[in-house]
Amino acid sequence: MARVLVVEDNPESLDLMVYLLKAFGHVALSARDGLEGIEAARLEHPDLILCDIQLPGADGVEVCHQLKKDPALRGIPLVATTSYAMVGDREKLLGEGFNGYMSKPITPQTFIDQMAPYLPTDKDKPLIDEIKFRKSKTKVA
Ligand code: MN
């Protein structure tokens, strides 16, 4: 089980990601704007952060800069979640400091597999196998 912070202002996207994370046994933490996301990262120190780019308060790039300049937080994997319209910006986002990139809209069938490689490896390696096992046995509504 991993504790995953989702920073997303679109209610449908947020609900879907939270639903999928919980369905696969993770703890989902959520924030609806950039400042709330930075605060949640400081308070909760999650295992992974999935962060939208277009956000009120502080946009995803600003969230990234704030987290990556903080020695206590820069080690948390930070993955940008952006719409198809921004796919060309992948390299730019990685250059800003993001550890990875996932495109939206979220596809329920592949979301967990796409996210898995960004989970911290040591303690979660067995977990990833367990997720795949569970996924093969469990139908997600
Ligand atoms: Mn947004």
Backbone and ligand atoms as CSV (ligand in chain L), in Angstrom:
chain,resi,resn,atom,element,x,y,z
A,1,MET,N,N,0.840,-1.200,0.000
A,1,MET,CA,C,0.000,0.000,0.000
A,1,MET,C,C,0.873,1.248,0.000
A,2,ALA,N,N,0.513,2.197,-0.842
A,2,ALA,CA,C,1.240,3.459,-0.877
A,2,ALA,C,C,0.281,4.597,-0.530
A,3,ARG,N,N,0.864,5.666,-0.008
A,3,ARG,CA,C,0.065,6.864,0.264
A,3,ARG,C,C,0.328,7.837,-0.880
A,4,VAL,N,N,-0.712,8.101,-1.653
A,4,VAL,CA,C,-0.564,8.887,-2.874
A,4,VAL,C,C,-1.362,10.178,-2.757
A,5,LEU,N,N,-0.684,11.305,-2.961
A,5,LEU,CA,C,-1.348,12.612,-2.956
A,5,LEU,C,C,-1.699,12.995,-4.390
A,6,VAL,N,N,-2.976,13.287,-4.622
A,6,VAL,CA,C,-3.434,13.723,-5.932
A,6,VAL,C,C,-3.773,15.206,-5.853
A,7,VAL,N,N,-3.081,16.025,-6.647
A,7,VAL,CA,C,-3.357,17.461,-6.693
A,7,VAL,C,C,-4.071,17.724,-8.015
A,8,GLU,N,N,-5.346,18.054,-7.943
A,8,GLU,CA,C,-6.179,18.130,-9.155
A,8,GLU,C,C,-7.394,19.001,-8.879
A,9,ASP,N,N,-7.636,19.996,-9.745
A,9,ASP,CA,C,-8.782,20.880,-9.525
A,9,ASP,C,C,-10.037,20.418,-10.252
A,10,ASN,N,N,-9.898,19.494,-11.182
A,10,ASN,CA,C,-11.085,18.993,-11.887
A,10,ASN,C,C,-11.735,17.887,-11.051
A,11,PRO,N,N,-12.982,18.128,-10.582
A,11,PRO,CA,C,-13.607,17.181,-9.647
A,11,PRO,C,C,-13.728,15.762,-10.219
A,12,GLU,N,N,-14.071,15.654,-11.511
A,12,GLU,CA,C,-14.253,14.326,-12.098
A,12,GLU,C,C,-12.927,13.580,-12.161
A,13,SER,N,N,-11.869,14.267,-12.585
A,13,SER,CA,C,-10.547,13.632,-12.640
A,13,SER,C,C,-10.083,13.227,-11.250
A,14,LEU,N,N,-10.280,14.129,-10.295
A,14,LEU,CA,C,-9.860,13.846,-8.918
A,14,LEU,C,C,-10.612,12.634,-8.369
A,15,ASP,N,N,-11.926,12.640,-8.541
A,15,ASP,CA,C,-12.731,11.532,-8.018
A,15,ASP,C,C,-12.312,10.207,-8.645
A,16,LEU,N,N,-12.035,10.227,-9.949
A,16,LEU,CA,C,-11.659,8.992,-10.639
A,16,LEU,C,C,-10.322,8.459,-10.114
A,17,MET,N,N,-9.344,9.337,-9.983
A,17,MET,CA,C,-8.034,8.887,-9.507
A,17,MET,C,C,-8.119,8.384,-8.064
A,18,VAL,N,N,-8.853,9.101,-7.222
A,18,VAL,CA,C,-9.012,8.679,-5.825
A,18,VAL,C,C,-9.717,7.324,-5.765
A,19,TYR,N,N,-10.747,7.178,-6.577
A,19,TYR,CA,C,-11.488,5.914,-6.614
A,19,TYR,C,C,-10.574,4.755,-7.014
A,20,LEU,N,N,-9.798,4.953,-8.058
A,20,LEU,CA,C,-8.925,3.883,-8.552
A,20,LEU,C,C,-7.834,3.549,-7.543
A,21,LEU,N,N,-7.244,4.581,-6.936
A,21,LEU,CA,C,-6.205,4.336,-5.933
A,21,LEU,C,C,-6.751,3.496,-4.784
A,22,LYS,N,N,-7.917,3.879,-4.293
A,22,LYS,CA,C,-8.526,3.136,-3.182
A,22,LYS,C,C,-8.883,1.723,-3.602
A,23,ALA,N,N,-9.397,1.584,-4.818
A,23,ALA,CA,C,-9.797,0.265,-5.307
A,23,ALA,C,C,-8.611,-0.693,-5.357
A,24,PHE,N,N,-7.410,-0.136,-5.536
A,24,PHE,CA,C,-6.221,-0.984,-5.614
A,24,PHE,C,C,-5.430,-0.977,-4.301
A,25,GLY,N,N,-6.078,-0.563,-3.232
A,25,GLY,CA,C,-5.509,-0.732,-1.903
A,25,GLY,C,C,-4.605,0.380,-1.427
A,26,HIS,N,N,-4.559,1.479,-2.169
A,26,HIS,CA,C,-3.716,2.590,-1.746
A,26,HIS,C,C,-4.501,3.568,-0.870
A,27,VAL,N,N,-3.758,4.401,-0.160
A,27,VAL,CA,C,-4.380,5.504,0.569
A,27,VAL,C,C,-4.308,6.732,-0.320
A,28,ALA,N,N,-5.437,7.326,-0.622
A,28,ALA,CA,C,-5.478,8.497,-1.499
A,28,ALA,C,C,-5.675,9.769,-0.687
A,29,LEU,N,N,-4.772,10.723,-0.879
A,29,LEU,CA,C,-4.895,12.038,-0.272
A,29,LEU,C,C,-5.169,13.007,-1.411
A,30,SER,N,N,-5.987,14.027,-1.186
A,30,SER,CA,C,-6.288,14.916,-2.296
A,30,SER,C,C,-6.146,16.378,-1.915
A,31,ALA,N,N,-5.808,17.177,-2.946
A,31,ALA,CA,C,-5.740,18.622,-2.799
A,31,ALA,C,C,-6.296,19.227,-4.079
A,32,ARG,N,N,-7.051,20.326,-3.944
A,32,ARG,CA,C,-7.753,20.882,-5.096
A,32,ARG,C,C,-7.092,22.123,-5.699
A,33,ASP,N,N,-6.039,22.590,-5.092
A,33,ASP,CA,C,-5.260,23.658,-5.731
A,33,ASP,C,C,-3.789,23.510,-5.351
A,34,GLY,N,N,-2.947,24.309,-5.984
A,34,GLY,CA,C,-1.518,24.121,-5.825
A,34,GLY,C,C,-1.010,24.378,-4.419
A,35,LEU,N,N,-1.524,25.439,-3.788
A,35,LEU,CA,C,-1.059,25.770,-2.443
A,35,LEU,C,C,-1.461,24.691,-1.444
A,36,GLU,N,N,-2.695,24.205,-1.622
A,36,GLU,CA,C,-3.182,23.115,-0.771
A,36,GLU,C,C,-2.321,21.865,-0.989
A,37,GLY,N,N,-1.904,21.667,-2.233
A,37,GLY,CA,C,-1.063,20.516,-2.563
A,37,GLY,C,C,0.292,20.576,-1.870
A,38,ILE,N,N,0.903,21.751,-1.891
A,38,ILE,CA,C,2.208,21.923,-1.229
A,38,ILE,C,C,2.055,21.690,0.271
A,39,GLU,N,N,0.996,22.254,0.841
A,39,GLU,CA,C,0.734,22.093,2.275
A,39,GLU,C,C,0.512,20.621,2.625
A,40,ALA,N,N,-0.283,19.941,1.808
A,40,ALA,CA,C,-0.565,18.516,2.061
A,40,ALA,C,C,0.714,17.690,1.968
A,41,ALA,N,N,1.591,18.035,1.023
A,41,ALA,CA,C,2.858,17.307,0.882
A,41,ALA,C,C,3.699,17.482,2.145
A,42,ARG,N,N,3.724,18.707,2.684
A,42,ARG,CA,C,4.506,18.972,3.897
A,42,ARG,C,C,3.949,18.229,5.101
A,43,LEU,N,N,2.620,18.233,5.220
A,43,LEU,CA,C,1.982,17.623,6.386
A,43,LEU,C,C,1.986,16.104,6.311
A,44,GLU,N,N,1.775,15.570,5.119
A,44,GLU,CA,C,1.519,14.129,4.993
A,44,GLU,C,C,2.718,13.337,4.485
A,45,HIS,N,N,3.661,14.017,3.854
A,45,HIS,CA,C,4.817,13.336,3.278
A,45,HIS,C,C,4.426,12.022,2.581
A,46,PRO,N,N,3.663,12.134,1.490
A,46,PRO,CA,C,3.172,10.925,0.802
A,46,PRO,C,C,4.298,10.171,0.088
A,47,ASP,N,N,4.014,8.957,-0.366
A,47,ASP,CA,C,4.994,8.144,-1.095
A,47,ASP,C,C,5.130,8.605,-2.545
A,48,LEU,N,N,4.072,9.230,-3.050
A,48,LEU,CA,C,4.032,9.649,-4.454
A,48,LEU,C,C,3.057,10.809,-4.576
A,49,ILE,N,N,3.376,11.767,-5.464
A,49,ILE,CA,C,2.461,12.878,-5.719
A,49,ILE,C,C,2.126,12.913,-7.202
A,50,LEU,N,N,0.833,12.897,-7.510
A,50,LEU,CA,C,0.365,13.082,-8.885
A,50,LEU,C,C,-0.175,14.498,-8.964
A,51,CYS,N,N,0.390,15.325,-9.855
A,51,CYS,CA,C,0.057,16.748,-9.837
A,51,CYS,C,C,-0.370,17.261,-11.206
A,52,ASP,N,N,-1.572,17.818,-11.261
A,52,ASP,CA,C,-2.085,18.512,-12.431
A,52,ASP,C,C,-1.193,19.733,-12.709
A,53,ILE,N,N,-1.200,20.232,-13.943
A,53,ILE,CA,C,-0.405,21.418,-14.268
A,53,ILE,C,C,-1.231,22.690,-14.168
A,54,GLN,N,N,-2.407,22.682,-14.776
A,54,GLN,CA,C,-3.244,23.878,-14.714
A,54,GLN,C,C,-4.086,23.831,-13.446
A,55,LEU,N,N,-3.634,24.606,-12.462
A,55,LEU,CA,C,-4.245,24.600,-11.132
A,55,LEU,C,C,-4.421,26.029,-10.642
A,56,PRO,N,N,-5.488,26.298,-9.858
A,56,PRO,CA,C,-5.568,27.602,-9.185
A,56,PRO,C,C,-4.584,27.668,-8.022
A,57,GLY,N,N,-4.336,28.879,-7.548
A,57,GLY,CA,C,-3.435,29.047,-6.395
A,57,GLY,C,C,-1.991,29.087,-6.843
A,58,ALA,N,N,-1.415,27.923,-7.070
A,58,ALA,CA,C,-0.076,27.814,-7.661
A,58,ALA,C,C,-0.187,26.725,-8.717
A,59,ASP,N,N,0.309,26.975,-9.930
A,59,ASP,CA,C,0.167,25.940,-10.953
A,59,ASP,C,C,1.143,24.790,-10.682
A,60,GLY,N,N,1.017,23.740,-11.477
A,60,GLY,CA,C,1.790,22.531,-11.213
A,60,GLY,C,C,3.291,22.754,-11.260
A,61,VAL,N,N,3.726,23.646,-12.160
A,61,VAL,CA,C,5.170,23.911,-12.264
A,61,VAL,C,C,5.671,24.603,-10.996
A,62,GLU,N,N,4.856,25.527,-10.476
A,62,GLU,CA,C,5.227,26.204,-9.228
A,62,GLU,C,C,5.235,25.222,-8.057
A,63,VAL,N,N,4.249,24.337,-8.022
A,63,VAL,CA,C,4.224,23.284,-6.993
A,63,VAL,C,C,5.512,22.476,-7.069
A,64,CYS,N,N,5.887,22.118,-8.294
A,64,CYS,CA,C,7.108,21.336,-8.521
A,64,CYS,C,C,8.328,22.078,-7.989
A,65,HIS,N,N,8.447,23.358,-8.325
A,65,HIS,CA,C,9.609,24.130,-7.868
A,65,HIS,C,C,9.665,24.194,-6.340
A,66,GLN,N,N,8.496,24.411,-5.718
A,66,GLN,CA,C,8.446,24.511,-4.249
A,66,GLN,C,C,8.858,23.194,-3.591
A,67,LEU,N,N,8.344,22.088,-4.145
A,67,LEU,CA,C,8.642,20.785,-3.541
A,67,LEU,C,C,10.103,20.408,-3.764
A,68,LYS,N,N,10.626,20.702,-4.952
A,68,LYS,CA,C,11.981,20.243,-5.281
A,68,LYS,C,C,13.070,21.095,-4.638
A,69,LYS,N,N,12.691,22.297,-4.153
A,69,LYS,CA,C,13.712,23.086,-3.459
A,69,LYS,C,C,13.705,22.806,-1.956
A,70,ASP,N,N,12.780,21.965,-1.497
A,70,ASP,CA,C,12.681,21.616,-0.082
A,70,ASP,C,C,13.353,20.260,0.155
A,71,PRO,N,N,14.464,20.262,0.894
A,71,PRO,CA,C,15.211,19.002,1.096
A,71,PRO,C,C,14.360,17.886,1.693
A,72,ALA,N,N,13.337,18.266,2.473
A,72,ALA,CA,C,12.495,17.252,3.113
A,72,ALA,C,C,11.503,16.635,2.133
A,73,LEU,N,N,11.266,17.321,1.009
A,73,LEU,CA,C,10.205,16.888,0.094
A,73,LEU,C,C,10.699,16.509,-1.293
A,74,ARG,N,N,11.928,16.902,-1.635
A,74,ARG,CA,C,12.356,16.719,-3.018
A,74,ARG,C,C,12.508,15.247,-3.402
A,75,GLY,N,N,12.631,14.369,-2.395
A,75,GLY,CA,C,12.791,12.946,-2.689
A,75,GLY,C,C,11.489,12.241,-3.029
A,76,ILE,N,N,10.365,12.896,-2.797
A,76,ILE,CA,C,9.078,12.262,-3.107
A,76,ILE,C,C,8.867,12.286,-4.621
A,77,PRO,N,N,8.636,11.128,-5.253
A,77,PRO,CA,C,8.397,11.128,-6.694
A,77,PRO,C,C,7.211,12.023,-7.042
A,78,LEU,N,N,7.414,12.873,-8.044
A,78,LEU,CA,C,6.392,13.838,-8.443
A,78,LEU,C,C,6.072,13.636,-9.925
A,79,VAL,N,N,4.829,13.270,-10.193
A,79,VAL,CA,C,4.425,12.939,-11.558
A,79,VAL,C,C,3.391,13.945,-12.041
A,80,ALA,N,N,3.649,14.565,-13.191
A,80,ALA,CA,C,2.707,15.513,-13.780
A,80,ALA,C,C,1.579,14.749,-14.458
A,81,THR,N,N,0.350,15.212,-14.245
A,81,THR,CA,C,-0.783,14.655,-14.975
A,81,THR,C,C,-1.361,15.786,-15.829
A,82,THR,N,N,-1.267,15.639,-17.133
A,82,THR,CA,C,-1.700,16.729,-18.004
A,82,THR,C,C,-2.544,16.211,-19.153
A,83,SER,N,N,-3.296,17.125,-19.746
A,83,SER,CA,C,-4.197,16.746,-20.824
A,83,SER,C,C,-3.423,16.475,-22.110
A,84,TYR,N,N,-4.073,15.779,-23.034
A,84,TYR,CA,C,-3.448,15.432,-24.308
A,84,TYR,C,C,-2.902,16.661,-25.033
A,85,ALA,N,N,-3.579,17.789,-24.832
A,85,ALA,CA,C,-3.175,19.009,-25.536
A,85,ALA,C,C,-1.757,19.430,-25.161
A,86,MET,N,N,-1.272,18.902,-24.014
A,86,MET,CA,C,0.029,19.343,-23.542
A,86,MET,C,C,1.115,18.274,-23.682
A,87,VAL,N,N,0.805,17.217,-24.421
A,87,VAL,CA,C,1.753,16.117,-24.534
A,87,VAL,C,C,3.116,16.594,-25.029
A,88,GLY,N,N,3.127,17.597,-25.916
A,88,GLY,CA,C,4.387,18.112,-26.432
A,88,GLY,C,C,5.270,18.729,-25.376
A,89,ASP,N,N,4.697,19.007,-24.225
A,89,ASP,CA,C,5.449,19.666,-23.156
A,89,ASP,C,C,6.125,18.685,-22.210
A,90,ARG,N,N,6.095,17.394,-22.544
A,90,ARG,CA,C,6.643,16.369,-21.642
A,90,ARG,C,C,8.085,16.683,-21.226
A,91,GLU,N,N,8.933,16.949,-22.198
A,91,GLU,CA,C,10.346,17.214,-21.896
A,91,GLU,C,C,10.501,18.475,-21.054
A,92,LYS,N,N,9.659,19.456,-21.365
A,92,LYS,CA,C,9.703,20.703,-20.588
A,92,LYS,C,C,9.375,20.433,-19.120
A,93,LEU,N,N,8.354,19.610,-18.896
A,93,LEU,CA,C,7.950,19.312,-17.517
A,93,LEU,C,C,9.031,18.522,-16.788
A,94,LEU,N,N,9.642,17.571,-17.474
A,94,LEU,CA,C,10.730,16.814,-16.846
A,94,LEU,C,C,11.886,17.765,-16.542
A,95,GLY,N,N,12.106,18.732,-17.439
A,95,GLY,CA,C,13.151,19.725,-17.222
A,95,GLY,C,C,12.871,20.625,-16.030
A,96,GLU,N,N,11.584,20.838,-15.741
A,96,GLU,CA,C,11.208,21.661,-14.579
A,96,GLU,C,C,11.466,20.930,-13.265
A,97,GLY,N,N,11.612,19.618,-13.341
A,97,GLY,CA,C,11.895,18.869,-12.124
A,97,GLY,C,C,10.956,17.712,-11.836
A,98,PHE,N,N,9.895,17.581,-12.657
A,98,PHE,CA,C,9.008,16.441,-12.463
A,98,PHE,C,C,9.759,15.140,-12.725
A,99,ASN,N,N,9.390,14.097,-11.971
A,99,ASN,CA,C,10.027,12.793,-12.136
A,99,ASN,C,C,9.364,11.956,-13.216
A,100,GLY,N,N,8.165,12.342,-13.597
A,100,GLY,CA,C,7.462,11.572,-14.611
A,100,GLY,C,C,6.250,12.322,-15.118
A,101,TYR,N,N,5.542,11.668,-16.006
A,101,TYR,CA,C,4.481,12.317,-16.746
A,101,TYR,C,C,3.403,11.292,-17.073
A,102,MET,N,N,2.154,11.643,-16.828
A,102,MET,CA,C,1.025,10.815,-17.246
A,102,MET,C,C,0.020,11.702,-17.945
A,103,SER,N,N,-0.508,11.230,-19.072
A,103,SER,CA,C,-1.449,12.075,-19.795
A,103,SER,C,C,-2.877,11.812,-19.345
A,104,LYS,N,N,-3.702,12.837,-19.461
A,104,LYS,CA,C,-5.125,12.748,-19.162
A,104,LYS,C,C,-5.894,12.884,-20.468
A,105,PRO,N,N,-7.130,12.430,-20.594
A,105,PRO,CA,C,-7.925,11.899,-19.474
A,105,PRO,C,C,-7.391,10.582,-18.937
A,106,ILE,N,N,-7.630,10.350,-17.658
A,106,ILE,CA,C,-7.212,9.117,-17.007
A,106,ILE,C,C,-7.966,7.937,-17.603
A,107,THR,N,N,-7.230,6.897,-17.939
A,107,THR,CA,C,-7.838,5.667,-18.435
A,107,THR,C,C,-7.860,4.662,-17.285
A,108,PRO,N,N,-9.064,4.310,-16.802
A,108,PRO,CA,C,-9.140,3.420,-15.636
A,108,PRO,C,C,-8.373,2.116,-15.815
A,109,GLN,N,N,-8.372,1.562,-17.019
A,109,GLN,CA,C,-7.738,0.268,-17.265
A,109,GLN,C,C,-6.210,0.320,-17.132
A,110,THR,N,N,-5.624,1.497,-17.334
A,110,THR,CA,C,-4.161,1.555,-17.342
A,110,THR,C,C,-3.571,2.465,-16.266
A,111,PHE,N,N,-4.412,3.185,-15.567
A,111,PHE,CA,C,-3.933,4.191,-14.612
A,111,PHE,C,C,-2.971,3.607,-13.572
A,112,ILE,N,N,-3.362,2.515,-12.938
A,112,ILE,CA,C,-2.541,1.948,-11.865
A,112,ILE,C,C,-1.208,1.435,-12.424
A,113,ASP,N,N,-1.251,0.795,-13.590
A,113,ASP,CA,C,-0.005,0.304,-14.204
A,113,ASP,C,C,0.916,1.462,-14.588
A,114,GLN,N,N,0.335,2.548,-15.080
A,114,GLN,CA,C,1.134,3.720,-15.458
A,114,GLN,C,C,1.796,4.355,-14.244
A,115,MET,N,N,1.095,4.319,-13.140
A,115,MET,CA,C,1.590,4.959,-11.924
A,115,MET,C,C,2.632,4.104,-11.198
A,116,ALA,N,N,2.484,2.801,-11.305
A,116,ALA,CA,C,3.289,1.862,-10.508
A,116,ALA,C,C,4.802,2.108,-10.591
A,117,PRO,N,N,5.357,2.363,-11.790
A,117,PRO,CA,C,6.815,2.535,-11.857
A,117,PRO,C,C,7.344,3.708,-11.035
A,118,TYR,N,N,6.478,4.651,-10.684
A,118,TYR,CA,C,6.932,5.831,-9.944
A,118,TYR,C,C,6.869,5.637,-8.438
A,119,LEU,N,N,6.249,4.549,-7.992
A,119,LEU,CA,C,6.213,4.282,-6.562
A,119,LEU,C,C,7.622,3.962,-6.089
A,120,PRO,N,N,7.958,4.372,-4.875
A,120,PRO,CA,C,9.289,4.044,-4.341
A,120,PRO,C,C,9.509,2.530,-4.417
A,121,THR,N,N,10.696,2.126,-4.851
A,121,THR,CA,C,10.902,0.724,-5.213
A,121,THR,C,C,11.062,-0.229,-4.035
A,122,ASP,N,N,11.882,0.104,-3.058
A,122,ASP,CA,C,12.246,-0.863,-2.022
A,122,ASP,C,C,11.048,-1.560,-1.382
A,123,LYS,N,N,10.260,-0.776,-0.674
A,123,LYS,CA,C,9.174,-1.399,0.076
A,123,LYS,C,C,7.992,-1.750,-0.818
A,124,ASP,N,N,7.906,-1.174,-1.992
A,124,ASP,CA,C,6.710,-1.362,-2.794
A,124,ASP,C,C,6.856,-2.360,-3.934
A,125,LYS,N,N,8.043,-2.909,-4.112
A,125,LYS,CA,C,8.219,-3.872,-5.189
A,125,LYS,C,C,7.230,-5.035,-5.091
A,126,PRO,N,N,7.127,-5.664,-3.891
A,126,PRO,CA,C,6.166,-6.751,-3.777
A,126,PRO,C,C,4.739,-6.258,-3.997
A,127,LEU,N,N,4.505,-5.006,-3.563
A,127,LEU,CA,C,3.165,-4.450,-3.685
A,127,LEU,C,C,2.733,-4.356,-5.137
A,128,ILE,N,N,3.643,-3.971,-6.007
A,128,ILE,CA,C,3.292,-3.826,-7.418
A,128,ILE,C,C,2.847,-5.171,-7.993
A,129,ASP,N,N,3.553,-6.235,-7.626
A,129,ASP,CA,C,3.137,-7.559,-8.078
A,129,ASP,C,C,1.765,-7.925,-7.514
A,130,GLU,N,N,1.581,-7.543,-6.255
A,130,GLU,CA,C,0.306,-7.837,-5.617
A,130,GLU,C,C,-0.824,-7.091,-6.326
A,131,ILE,N,N,-0.561,-5.860,-6.735
A,131,ILE,CA,C,-1.584,-5.084,-7.438
A,131,ILE,C,C,-1.946,-5.770,-8.753
A,132,LYS,N,N,-0.938,-6.206,-9.473
A,132,LYS,CA,C,-1.217,-6.862,-10.754
A,132,LYS,C,C,-2.035,-8.130,-10.531
A,133,PHE,N,N,-1.681,-8.864,-9.464
A,133,PHE,CA,C,-2.437,-10.074,-9.139
A,133,PHE,C,C,-3.888,-9.724,-8.853
A,134,ARG,N,N,-4.046,-8.729,-7.996
A,134,ARG,CA,C,-5.406,-8.324,-7.624
A,134,ARG,C,C,-6.159,-7.815,-8.842
A,135,LYS,N,N,-5.469,-7.069,-9.679
A,135,LYS,CA,C,-6.140,-6.507,-10.848
A,135,LYS,C,C,-6.661,-7.615,-11.748
A,136,SER,N,N,-5.890,-8.691,-11.849
A,136,SER,CA,C,-6.303,-9.777,-12.729
A,136,SER,C,C,-7.506,-10.528,-12.161
A,137,LYS,N,N,-7.688,-10.429,-10.839
A,137,LYS,CA,C,-8.775,-11.182,-10.200
A,137,LYS,C,C,-10.009,-10.306,-9.933
A,138,THR,N,N,-9.814,-9.007,-9.994
A,138,THR,CA,C,-10.861,-8.117,-9.521
A,138,THR,C,C,-11.379,-7.235,-10.657
A,139,LYS,N,N,-12.668,-7.172,-10.765
A,139,LYS,CA,C,-13.245,-6.249,-11.745
A,139,LYS,C,C,-13.511,-4.910,-11.067
A,140,VAL,N,N,-13.002,-3.869,-11.684
A,140,VAL,CA,C,-13.261,-2.525,-11.160
A,140,VAL,C,C,-14.474,-1.959,-11.863
A,141,ALA,N,N,-15.454,-1.506,-11.087
A,141,ALA,CA,C,-16.709,-1.016,-11.683
A,141,ALA,C,C,-16.432,0.206,-12.539
L,1,MN,MN,MN,-6.502,21.572,-13.887
